[in-house]
Amino acid sequence: MFRYPNGKTYNPGAVPAKKREPKESYSNRGMTLEEDLNETNQFYLNRAIAVIHKKPTPVQIVNVDFPKRSAAVIREAYFKQSSTTDYNGVYKGKYIDFEAKETQSETSFPLKNFHEHQISHMKMVIDHGGISFVILSAFGSVYLMEAAVLFEFWERKESGGRKSISKKEIEASSHLIPLGYQPRIDYIKVLEKLYFH
């Protein structure tokens, strides 16, 4: 049993998965955004292009059973703290830190998918000279949105404005990431144009 810091039980199987209509889009290619990014990062690592990994979620184990010497069964654990962003690493001597988000909405990207501590973390990364951004899977495509752009939409929401980013705004303010076989989501190609030209 895993618990959140507030004591609530984490149960990934509690909510049945919704059945979705098949679509001809990125989101229905049989892989999740996370799986595709993990494969992309492995491609970069194998070819010594970049060293970028998914951050593990910190867990505190509080109850373990040992039914036999060679096996341990975790009976109770808690998420230690809210996680920051999904991925971090280094590319050409620069610290890279980013979050990956998906939406099924066809018209906008809800800002409730982000949390205050993630925004604060990304701001600190930029303040210290790192590169921070968000990879968004939306509207059948994948986009890279620089953190500074996300901050503008976040501030608008915090000031009582719109609580989502419209499809038109994402298309105008983000960079479409080319999709392929190897690597699947070549976000380094976008970073090259933005920061390393």
SULURPE-V142428 format. One record per pair of residues at least 24 apart in sequence whose C-alpha atoms are under 6 Angstrom apart, sorted by the first residue. I is the first residue (numbers start at 1). J is the second residue. D is the distance in whole Angstrom. If there is no record, write none. Layout:
((I J D) (I J D))
This chain:
((1 75 5) (1 76 4) (1 77 6) (2 76 5) (2 77 4) (2 78 5) (3 77 6) (3 78 4) (4 78 6) (4 79 5) (5 79 6) (25 140 4) (26 140 5) (26 141 6) (27 140 6) (40 183 5) (40 184 6) (50 91 5) (51 89 5) (51 90 5) (52 88 5) (52 89 4) (53 87 6) (53 88 6) (54 86 6) (54 87 4) (55 86 6) (55 87 6) (84 118 5) (95 130 5) (96 131 5) (97 132 5) (98 132 5) (98 133 5) (98 134 5) (99 134 5) (100 134 6) (100 135 5) (101 136 5) (102 136 6) (102 137 5) (103 138 6) (106 139 5) (107 167 5) (108 165 5) (108 166 4) (108 167 5) (109 164 5) (109 165 5) (110 164 4) (111 163 6) (111 164 5) (142 177 6) (143 175 5) (143 176 5) (143 177 5) (144 174 6) (144 175 5) (145 174 5))
